[in-house]
Every structure is written in structure tokens, then in C-alpha cells.
Amino acid sequence: MCYHIANMCVCHSGVMMCQCGSEQVAALWIGELSSPFLHMRELPKELGYRDTSLNLAADIAFAVIFSIARMLVGPYLMFKILSADNPLIMKVVALGLQLVSAFWFYKIARVVKYRLTKRTASKKTG
């Protein structure tokens, strides 16, 4: 909840100060690029294909897109925001968002590792 409130405050302050518009749009693209793949993960589960190759492929696709967007492009954008003459609030939120992305990257990597090791173990026993 705090994350969303902080995002709304930054968007509002960026509009009010007429600054950081392109950076905010880029951050929204980076943040939302993986959302369709996140939802695509749930579709096979809802259709009864839990723990199948289709579900694993959806998990991996989400993890790859999330990783590229948030852990490769995200830090570059954060660097650009921190090194430019932007208001302190923009810099703090850019750093905070990158830390949140790093946290979720860690969690997603653990899930993918678990899914891959679980699949490998079940193929050896089955």
C-alpha cells in the first residue's frame, strides 16, 4: 500500500513541478512490462494445468521479462534519475523502487529455482 501511495505522490509532484515526465513514463513501462506475463502465469493454473510444462514456461517467461526490465533496464534508469538535476523526492523514490524490484527479483528467482529443481527431481524418480 505504501508503495502505491509513494508512486502516486511522485507522479503528482512530477506533474506539479513539470519535471521528470520522460523518466516517469519510462519507469511505468519498466514496471508494467512484466504484468501481462504475471497474469499469464495464472491462466494455466485456472485451466487445470498446474505443474505442467505450460505452467513452467509461463513462470520462466515472467521471470525473464521481469529480470530484464527491472534488473537491467531499471538500474540504468535509476542511474539517469540520480545523476540528473531532479528533485530529491524523485531520487529517493527511484532508489526505493529499485530496492523493491531487487526484493521481488530475489523472491522470483527462488521460485523459479524451486520449480526447476522440483521438475528435475520428479523426472528422475518418475
C-alpha positions in Angstrom: 0.0 0.0 0.0 2.8 2.4 0.9 4.4 1.6 -2.5 1.3 2.7 -4.4 0.9 5.9 -2.3 4.5 6.8 -2.9 4.1 6.3 -6.6 1.0 8.5 -6.7 2.8 11.2 -4.7 5.8 11.2 -7.1 3.5 11.2 -10.2 1.6 14.2 -8.7 4.8 16.1 -7.7 6.3 15.4 -11.1 3.3 16.9 -12.9 3.1 19.8 -10.5 6.8 20.7 -10.9 6.8 19.9 -14.7 9.9 17.7 -14.2 10.8 14.1 -14.8 8.0 13.3 -17.2 10.0 11.1 -19.5 11.6 9.3 -16.6 8.2 8.6 -15.1 6.9 7.2 -18.3 10.0 5.0 -18.7 9.6 3.8 -15.1 5.9 2.9 -15.8 6.9 1.0 -18.9 9.6 -0.9 -17.0 7.3 -1.6 -14.1 4.3 -2.7 -16.2 6.2 -4.6 -18.9 6.1 -7.9 -16.9 2.4 -7.5 -15.8 0.9 -9.5 -18.7 3.4 -12.3 -18.1 2.5 -12.2 -14.4 -1.2 -12.7 -15.3 -0.2 -15.3 -18.0 1.2 -17.4 -15.1 -2.2 -17.7 -13.5 -4.1 -18.8 -16.7 -2.7 -22.4 -16.9 -3.4 -22.8 -13.2 -7.0 -21.7 -13.6 -7.4 -24.1 -16.6 -6.1 -27.1 -14.6 -2.6 -27.1 -16.0 -0.8 -26.6 -12.7 2.7 -28.2 -12.5 2.9 -28.8 -16.3 5.4 -27.7 -18.9 3.0 -24.9 -20.0 2.8 -23.5 -16.4 6.6 -23.8 -16.1 7.1 -21.9 -19.4 4.8 -19.2 -18.2 6.8 -18.9 -15.0 10.1 -18.7 -16.8 8.8 -16.2 -19.3 7.6 -13.9 -16.5 10.9 -14.3 -14.6 13.0 -13.5 -17.7 10.9 -10.4 -18.7 10.9 -9.2 -15.1 14.6 -9.7 -14.7 15.5 -7.9 -18.0 13.1 -5.0 -17.3 13.7 -4.5 -13.6 17.3 -5.6 -13.1 18.9 -4.5 -16.3 17.0 -1.5 -17.6 15.7 -0.4 -14.2 19.2 0.3 -12.7 20.1 2.3 -15.8 17.0 4.5 -15.5 17.7 4.9 -11.8 21.3 6.0 -12.5 20.0 8.6 -15.0 17.5 9.9 -12.5 20.1 10.0 -9.7 22.7 11.7 -11.8 20.4 14.3 -13.3 19.2 17.5 -11.7 16.0 16.1 -10.4 14.1 16.9 -7.1 15.2 14.8 -4.1 11.8 13.1 -3.9 12.3 11.7 -7.4 15.7 10.4 -6.5 14.6 8.8 -3.3 11.6 7.1 -4.9 13.8 5.9 -7.8 16.1 4.2 -5.3 13.2 2.8 -3.3 11.6 1.3 -6.4 14.8 -0.3 -7.4 15.2 -1.8 -4.0 11.6 -3.2 -4.2 12.4 -4.6 -7.6 15.6 -6.3 -6.2 13.5 -7.8 -3.4 11.0 -9.2 -5.8 13.7 -10.4 -8.2 15.2 -12.4 -5.3 11.8 -14.0 -4.5 11.0 -14.8 -8.2 14.5 -16.3 -8.6 13.9 -18.6 -5.6 10.5 -19.7 -7.0 12.0 -20.5 -10.5 14.9 -22.4 -8.9 12.4 -24.4 -6.8 10.2 -25.1 -9.8 13.2 -26.2 -11.9 14.7 -28.4 -9.1 11.3 -29.9 -8.4 10.8 -30.7 -12.0 14.3 -32.3 -12.3 13.7 -34.4 -9.2 10.3 -35.6 -10.4 11.8 -36.6 -13.8 14.5 -38.7 -12.0 12.0 -40.5 -9.8 9.3 -40.8 -12.5 
